Amino acid sequence: MIERKDLETAAATYSYLRGLFYIPGGALLIVAALANSGVGLLRHVWAFPVAAGLLGLMCLRVARYYNDHYGRLNPSPRQQLRAGAAVLVALVVMGGGSTLMRSRASWSLDLPVNAIAVSFALVMLVSYAVGVGLKVHHVLIWGALLVTGALPVWDGADPSNIGLALAGAALMVSGLFDHHLFVRTFGAAKEPLEVSDV
């Protein structure tokens, strides 16, 4: 007989390790960094919303892939509450940490670090630790981003856009490893069910 705890663990693993979602998510961070910097077509006011919309469509395709090939599995209400709390903490850490480390206000620390990279790496490490437990690739990828952001070499112009791009790249790489772990955990993708099969 399957224990309730085993089912809840499987649901958490299912939701956290669907790494293909991180590809458009990471791309969105990179596009935001390029738009903030006014690079190429992204300097136009309409370009970022169009790019975000296209990446949103990509997320819908990813959701369909997981649903069609692996079915649906929802985390328990307790896990959803924990995830919601983690999002709130992440927003506070990202906003507060970035402001505290790099703001030009008199009360800030004004450290020569990349506050976006440091904050994002901390949020991801804590999120995985609370969600499904840290795997080796999480420690390596997010630890590397944390160390890169914490190096005292970011004392020139505001490095926020570089931090966003680095976080986006790390998110995509982590997503590929998460998807690989997802496939190892749940098996190879099944053929989608046809209406005639039901």
N, C-alpha and C positions, 0 to 999 in steps of 0.2 A: 504494500500500500504506500502511496506517495504521501509524504508528510507535507503539511501546509507550508512549513518553513522552506522546504525544497522548491515548492511552486513559487513562493515569493522571491526566492533567490533567482530562479530561472527568469521570472518576470523582470527583475532588476537588471539581470545580465542582458536580457533581450533588449530592453530600452536603452541601456548605456552603451552597448557595443555595436549598435547599428551605425558603423563608422562611415558609411557612404554619405550620410547626412552632413558630415564634417567637410566634405569636398566643397559643396556650394557655400557652406558657412565660412570656411577659410577664404574662399574666393571673394566673398562679400567683404571680409575685412581688408583684403588686398585692394579691392576696387574702391573701398572707402578711403584708404590711404592715398591711392592715386588721385581720387577725386579731390581730396583735401589739398593735395599738392598741385592740382590743376594740370595734370598730365594729359596730353592728347585730347581725345574727344571728351574725356571725363571732366574737362574744365567747364563744359556747358552744363547749365542748371538741369536740363532734362536727362542727361546721360546717366547719372547715378540711379534715379528711380527706374529707368528702363533696365539697367543692368541688374538691379535688385529684383525686379519683376521676373526677368529671365532666370535668375538663380532660384527664385521662389518656385518657378515651374519645374526646375530641375529637382527641387526638394519633393514636389508632388510625384515625379517619376520615381525617385528613390523610395518614397513611401509605398508606392504601388508595387515596386520590385519586392520589397520586404513582405508586404501583405500577400502578394500573389505566390511567392515562393516559400515563405515561412509561416504564413498565417498571422494572426493577431494575438498579442499577449499584453495585457495591461497590468501595470504595477498595482499593488494594493493601495487602498486609500492612505495608509500610513506612509508608504513609500512615496506616494504623490505629494503628501504633505511635507515630507523631508526634502523632496526635490524642489518644491516651491520655496521652502525656507532657504535652501541652498542658493536659489536664484536671487533672493533678496539679499543674502549675505554677499553674494558675488557682486551685485550692483554697488553695495556699500564699499566693499573692498576696492573695486575698480575705481569708482569715483573718488572715494576718500583717500585711498592710497596714492592715486595719481596726483591729486591736489596737494596732499601733504608732502610728497617727495619732490615735486617739480614746480609748484606754484611760485610766482614771484611775490606773493603776499608776504608781509613781514613775519607772520606767524608760521610759515611753512619751513620745512627743513632745507629746501632747495639743494637737494643732493645731485651729484653728477651721474645719475642713473637714468635708465630708460624706464620710467614709471609704468607705462602701459605694458611693456614686456614683463616686468617684475610682477605687477598686479595680476595680469592674465595668467601667468604661469602658476602663481599661488592659488588662484581660483580653481584652475584645472586640477592641480594636485589635490587640493582639498575635496573637490567634487568627486574625483575618482576614488579617493580614500574612503569617503562616506558612502558612495554609491555601490561599487562592485569590488573595491579593494584595488590598491595600486599594483599594476603589472610592471614588469621590467621596462617595457617600452614607454610606459607613462613616466616613470622616473627618469629615463634617459632623455626623452623628448622635452618634457616640461622642465626638468632640471637644467637641461642645456639652455632653454629659453630664460629661465630664472637667472642663471649664472651670466649669460650674455647681457641681459638687462641690468644686472647688478654691477657689472664692471664699471669702474669710475672713469669712463671715457666719454660720457654723454654730456659734457659741460658746455657744448656749443649751442647752436640753435635748437629749438624745441624738437626732440626726437620722437614725438608722438606718432607721426605717420610711419616712421621706420619701425616703431614698436608694433603698430597695427599690422604692418606687412609681415613682420617676423612671427607674430601671433597667428596670422592667417596661414602662413606656410607650415608652422608647427601643428596647427589644427588639422590641416589636410594630411600631413604625414601620420599623425596620431590616428586619424580616421581610417587610413589604409591598414594600419596595424590592428586597430579595433575590429575592422571588418574581417580581417584574416582570423582573428581570435573568435569572432562570432561564428564564422563558417566552421572552425574547428570544434566549437562548442555545440552547435546545433546541426551540423552536417552540411553536405553540399546542397545547393539550391534545388528544390523539388520543382518539377514541371507544374505550372499553374493549372488549377482545376478548370476544366471546361464545363459548361452548363450541362452537357450530355453525360458527364461523369457523375453528376450528383444524383 
